[in-house]
């Protein structure tokens, strides 16, 4: 746990905000570009990212 690390200071406070993470399920994504600037035909990591989040949830 981070709070047990003596090199870190963990601050806790009450808040009215609720963090959330939403995925983009649009049929047509905005243009996605490779590092060299060429357009990619689709958003390659989209499905893998959703699968990784699904596997990371402790159920």
Kinemage of the C-alpha trace (Angstrom):
@kinemage 1
@onewidth
@group {chain A} dominant
@subgroup {mainchain}
@vectorlist {calphas} color= white
{ca unk a 1} P 0.000 0.000 0.000
{ca unk a 2} L 1.182 3.492 -0.720
{ca unk a 3} L 0.392 4.733 2.776
{ca unk a 4} L 2.937 2.287 4.243
{ca unk a 5} L 5.813 3.670 2.156
{ca unk a 6} L 7.857 6.011 4.421
{ca unk a 7} L 8.999 8.050 1.407
{ca unk a 8} L 5.425 9.057 0.539
{ca unk a 9} L 2.867 11.237 2.265
{ca unk a 10} L -0.715 10.207 1.612
{ca unk a 11} L -3.383 12.864 2.132
{ca unk a 12} L -7.057 11.964 2.393
{ca unk a 13} L -9.993 14.302 2.297
{ca unk a 14} L -13.744 14.177 1.775
{ca unk a 15} L -15.049 15.321 -1.583
{ca unk a 16} L -18.300 15.678 -3.443
{ca unk a 17} L -16.717 14.504 -6.686
{ca unk a 18} L -17.029 10.955 -7.934
{ca unk a 19} L -14.338 9.904 -10.395
{ca unk a 20} L -15.541 7.885 -13.334
{ca unk a 21} L -14.118 6.360 -16.460
{ca unk a 22} L -16.222 6.073 -19.587
{ca unk a 23} L -15.347 4.244 -22.774
{ca unk a 24} L -16.085 5.504 -26.255
{ca unk a 25} L -18.472 3.040 -27.922
{ca unk a 26} L -19.097 5.063 -31.080
{ca unk a 27} L -19.320 3.057 -34.279
{ca unk a 28} L -17.076 5.527 -36.111
{ca unk a 29} L -14.052 6.830 -34.212
{ca unk a 30} L -12.393 10.163 -34.885
{ca unk a 31} L -9.252 9.829 -37.025
{ca unk a 32} L -6.399 8.004 -35.291
{ca unk a 33} L -2.830 8.570 -36.439
{ca unk a 34} L 0.377 6.521 -36.194
{ca unk a 35} L 3.571 8.014 -34.729
{ca unk a 36} L 4.781 8.895 -38.221
{ca unk a 37} L 1.549 10.796 -38.904
{ca unk a 38} L -0.151 8.365 -41.241
{ca unk a 39} L -3.831 7.672 -40.529
{ca unk a 40} L -4.753 4.280 -39.080
{ca unk a 41} L -7.813 2.414 -40.416
{ca unk a 42} L -9.249 1.950 -36.909
{ca unk a 43} L -8.498 2.526 -33.242
{ca unk a 44} L -6.327 -0.560 -32.535
{ca unk a 45} L -6.041 -0.467 -28.717
{ca unk a 46} L -9.716 0.246 -28.057
{ca unk a 47} L -10.840 -3.340 -27.531
{ca unk a 48} L -7.637 -4.377 -25.743
{ca unk a 49} L -7.912 -1.470 -23.309
{ca unk a 50} L -11.489 -2.384 -22.406
{ca unk a 51} L -10.453 -6.017 -21.926
{ca unk a 52} L -7.534 -4.974 -19.682
{ca unk a 53} L -9.848 -2.897 -17.478
{ca unk a 54} L -12.294 -5.780 -17.309
{ca unk a 55} L -9.528 -8.159 -16.171
{ca unk a 56} L -8.186 -5.639 -13.629
{ca unk a 57} L -11.487 -5.403 -11.724
{ca unk a 58} L -11.408 -7.607 -8.630
{ca unk a 59} L -14.781 -9.301 -8.657
